[in-house]
Amino acid sequence: MRDGVIVGRASADGLCYLVWRDRSLCDFELVLEYRLPGEGNTGIEIRARPDPTGRRPLIGYHADLGHPGIGAHILGAWDFHFAHRREPPCPRGTALLIRPDGSLISRRLRDPVGLRDIRTSDWNEVRIVACGPTCRFFLNGKLSAEFTDLAREERFSCGLIGLQLHDRGMEVHFRDIKLRKLARRGRRSHR
């Protein structure tokens, strides 16, 4: 922590996470700000759990962040970290439906976040809404990507949240983290 900011510096290659370990977190809205002083690849893992294969620290759904030049397949994309399932693409500007049999329907979002909406080396707001099988990812107030996962196997409905460091030498800052649990079928929401 430095002046109310979580500062992550990667000193080794390989993924590492700062993890909030409430495994019962299911439906929620997460809002925070992030900044990359330089280039890099980072993100937020949601509904996560330890990877039983040992290939990476966590499996779950991953809201990908990075510097503007990193590309639509990373910045503003959903990335899927599964142990055994195929990991379909969900780049920035995409709405993806994963059917129960694993087949995919993908469509382009109307007026998604664009590179002009991302602030280089400055604070950007992230908002993630996870409700039932649907997860939506917003950057600076605009929808970036969303998916609905109806697959019968290895679907994540609850789990951890992890703030990610990806590459050696990168630095990322997170601040103003707010989490609101959402009501599930008639239950009241909690702060």
C-alpha positions in Angstrom: 0.0 0.0 0.0 1.2 3.5 -0.8 -1.0 6.6 -0.1 -4.2 4.5 -0.2 -3.2 2.7 -3.4 -2.4 -1.0 -3.8 0.8 -1.1 -5.8 1.7 -4.3 -7.5 5.2 -4.8 -8.9 6.1 -8.1 -10.7 9.6 -9.3 -10.0 9.3 -12.7 -11.7 7.7 -14.1 -14.8 4.5 -15.9 -14.1 1.1 -15.0 -12.7 0.5 -13.9 -9.2 -2.6 -12.5 -7.4 -3.7 -10.5 -4.5 -6.7 -12.6 -3.4 -9.8 -11.7 -1.5 -10.7 -15.2 -0.2 -14.5 -15.2 0.3 -15.3 -18.4 -1.5 -19.0 -17.8 -1.0 -19.1 -14.7 -3.2 -21.5 -15.4 -6.0 -23.5 -12.4 -7.4 -21.9 -9.0 -7.0 -20.9 -5.7 -8.4 -17.2 -4.8 -8.1 -16.1 -1.2 -8.9 -12.4 -0.1 -8.7 -9.9 2.1 -10.5 -6.7 0.8 -12.0 -3.7 2.5 -13.6 -0.7 1.2 -15.5 2.3 3.6 -15.2 3.9 1.8 -18.2 3.0 -1.2 -20.3 1.7 -4.4 -19.0 -1.0 -7.1 -18.8 -3.1 -7.4 -15.7 -6.7 -8.1 -14.8 -9.2 -9.3 -12.2 -10.1 -12.9 -11.7 -13.6 -13.5 -10.5 -15.5 -16.6 -9.2 -12.0 -18.2 -8.9 -10.5 -21.2 -7.2 -7.1 -22.8 -7.1 -6.2 -24.6 -10.4 -6.3 -28.3 -9.7 -3.9 -28.9 -12.7 -1.2 -26.6 -11.3 -0.8 -24.8 -14.7 -1.7 -21.5 -13.1 -2.5 -20.2 -9.7 -6.3 -19.8 -10.3 -9.1 -20.8 -12.6 -12.2 -18.7 -13.1 -13.4 -15.8 -15.3 -10.9 -13.1 -16.0 -11.6 -9.5 -16.8 -8.4 -8.6 -18.8 -6.7 -5.2 -18.5 -3.6 -3.8 -20.0 -2.2 -0.7 -21.8 -4.0 0.5 -24.9 -1.6 -0.9 -27.4 -2.0 -4.5 -26.1 -5.0 -5.3 -28.3 -8.7 -6.1 -28.1 -8.0 -9.7 -27.2 -6.7 -8.5 -23.9 -7.7 -4.9 -22.9 -11.4 -5.1 -22.1 -11.8 -8.7 -23.0 -13.1 -11.6 -20.9 -10.5 -14.4 -20.7 -11.5 -17.9 -19.5 -9.2 -19.8 -17.2 -10.5 -23.4 -17.1 -8.8 -26.6 -16.0 -10.4 -28.8 -18.6 -12.8 -26.9 -20.8 -12.0 -25.2 -24.1 -11.3 -21.5 -23.4 -13.3 -19.5 -26.0 -12.4 -15.9 -27.1 -14.5 -13.0 -25.8 -12.6 -9.9 -27.0 -13.5 -6.3 -26.3 -16.7 -5.4 -28.0 -18.2 -9.0 -27.8 -21.3 -10.6 -26.2 -20.7 -14.3 -25.9 -23.3 -17.0 -25.1 -21.8 -20.4 -24.1 -24.6 -23.0 -24.5 -25.1 -26.0 -22.2 -23.3 -28.2 -24.8 -20.4 -25.8 -25.0 -21.2 -24.4 -28.4 -20.9 -20.6 -28.8 -22.9 -17.7 -30.1 -21.0 -14.5 -30.4 -22.3 -11.1 -31.4 -20.8 -7.6 -31.6 -21.9 -5.1 -28.8 -23.5 -1.9 -29.8 -21.2 1.1 -29.0 -18.7 -0.8 -26.8 -15.8 0.9 -25.1 -13.1 1.9 -27.5 -9.4 2.8 -27.3 -10.4 6.5 -27.2 -12.2 5.8 -23.9 -9.1 4.4 -22.2 -6.8 6.8 -20.3 -3.1 5.9 -20.9 -1.0 6.0 -17.7 -4.0 7.5 -15.8 -6.8 6.1 -13.7 -9.5 4.0 -15.4 -12.7 2.8 -13.8 -13.6 -0.9 -13.9 -17.1 -2.2 -13.1 -17.8 -5.9 -13.1 -21.4 -7.2 -12.6 -21.7 -10.9 -12.0 -25.3 -12.1 -11.7 -26.2 -15.7 -12.2 -24.5 -17.1 -15.4 -24.0 -13.6 -16.9 -21.0 -11.4 -16.3 -20.6 -7.9 -17.6 -17.4 -5.9 -17.8 -17.4 -2.1 -18.1 -14.5 0.3 -18.6 -14.9 4.0 -17.9 -18.7 3.7 -17.9 -19.0 1.8 -21.2 -19.7 -1.9 -21.7 -16.6 -3.6 -22.9 -17.5 -7.3 -23.0 -20.1 -9.7 -21.5 -20.8 -13.4 -21.5 -23.4 -15.9 -20.3 -22.0 -19.3 -19.4 -24.6 -22.0 -19.5 -22.1 -24.9 -19.9 -23.0 -28.0 -18.0 -19.4 -28.6 -16.8 -16.8 -26.5 -15.0 -19.0 -23.4 -14.7 -18.2 -21.0 -11.9 -21.1 -19.5 -9.8 -19.1 -18.5 -6.7 -15.5 -18.0 -5.7 -12.6 -15.8 -5.0 -11.5 -12.4 -6.5 -7.9 -11.9 -7.5 -6.1 -8.8 -8.7 -3.5 -10.0 -11.1 0.2 -9.2 -11.8 1.3 -10.8 -15.1 4.7 -10.0 -16.4 8.2 -9.3 -14.9 8.9 -5.6 -14.6 5.3 -4.4 -14.9 3.6 -2.3 -12.3 -0.1 -1.8 -11.7 -2.0 0.3 -9.2 -5.5 -0.4 -7.8 -7.6 2.0 -5.6 -11.1 2.8 -4.5 -12.3 -0.8 -4.4 -16.0 -1.2 -3.7 -17.8 -4.5 -3.6 -21.6 -4.9 -3.3 -23.2 -8.3 -3.0 -26.3 -8.6 -5.1 -29.5 -10.3 -3.9 -30.2 -13.8 -5.2 -33.8 -14.6 -5.9 -35.6 -12.5 -3.4 -32.8 -12.2 -0.8 -31.6 -8.7 0.3 -28.3 -7.3 -0.9 -25.4 -6.7 1.5 -22.6 -4.1 1.4 
